[in-house]
Amino acid sequence: MDARHSKQTLWYTRRGGVERGPYPAGQISRYVLLGRIRMDDELRPDSGGPWLPLAERQELVPEVMKLPPTEENLQKLAMARMREDERRPGDRRERQPRPPAEVLERRRSDERRQPETETMQRHRELKQQVIAAEPAGADSYRYPLLFAVLVLVAFAAGYLMGDVDSAATAAPDCAAVAAAGVNWDNCTLSGMRASGADLAGASIRNARLDHASLRRAALGGARLDYSSLALTDLRHADLTGAALVGAVLRGADLRGARLRQANLAYANLSGARIEGADFRGAVLDQAIWVDRRVCARGSVGVCRRSAAE
C-alpha cells in the first residue's frame, strides 16, 4: 500500500477481541506515538482485508520511532510525544513553546556532560556485550548487527522511552481497583476519584487522568511517564521519587504536594498551582514551568532560566 493511499484510508484497531474505529491514518500514527496503540495490536483498513499487527503496518508508525535509539533520537521522541499530547482533536489552544534554539543546538554537547541515565547505561552495556561476543574481523558487520539488536531491545522496552522491564509480571488492567503496584498503563481514567488511595509503585504510563481527584494519594515511586494529569487535583499528594517524564500537568493543583527526587524532565506544568509544593531534588530538565518558560538543562529543585533568556 503506497503512502498516499494509506493516508486516505480509514483503519480499525483490535485488541483482545475488542474492535475500535474507524480512524484516519494520521490519528492512528498519533495514538502509536503516544503508546495508545501497541505494536501487537491488530489493524485492518475499512475497505476490508486481513487483520495484521501494527508491526507489519510500518507505514502507520511515525518516522521518529524508526530512528536509531541514540540519546539524541530518544530526546526527539520525547519531544514529539509531548507535542502530540498537546494537540488534541478540537483543541485550539496555543501550542506549547519550542525550547530556545540555542538550547537545541547545544543538545548534543550538553548530553555528554549529563549523568548517565538508566536507558543510556542499558544501551552502553548492550553495545559492549555485542562487541565482546563478535569474532575477530567482525568490523564489516558490527554496526548493522548492533543497530538491529538495539532496535529490537528498544521496541521490547516500550517504544524506546518506556523503560519497561522485560520481566514485568502484571499486564495492564484498567478495571483494577486503586492499590499499590497497580498497572494502569495506557488506561483512560479521566475524572476518577481516588483521594487518599495508596498507589505507591503503580505503573500508570501513557494514561489519561485528566480532571481526576488524587488528593493526598500515595504515589511514591509510581511511574507516570507521558500520562496526562491536566487539571487533576494532587493537593498534598506524595509523589516522592515518582517518574513523570513528559507528563502533562497543565493546570493541575499541586499545592502542598511532595515531589522530592521526582523526575519531571520534559513535563508540562504550565498553569499548575504549586504553592507549598516540595520540589527538592526534583529533575526539571527542559520542563515547561508554570509560567510557560522552558527550564534549563540541569535544573534540579528549581526551574533555572536558560542562557538564551
PyMOL commands that set and color helices and strands:
alter all, ss='L'
color gray80, all
select helices_A, chain A and resi 3-8+25-33+54-56+58-60+63-66+71-86+101-105+107-112+118-133+139-156
alter helices_A, ss='H'
color red, helices_A
select strands_A, chain A and resi 10-15+18-24+42-45+52-53
alter strands_A, ss='S'
color yellow, strands_A
deselect
rebuild
show_as cartoon
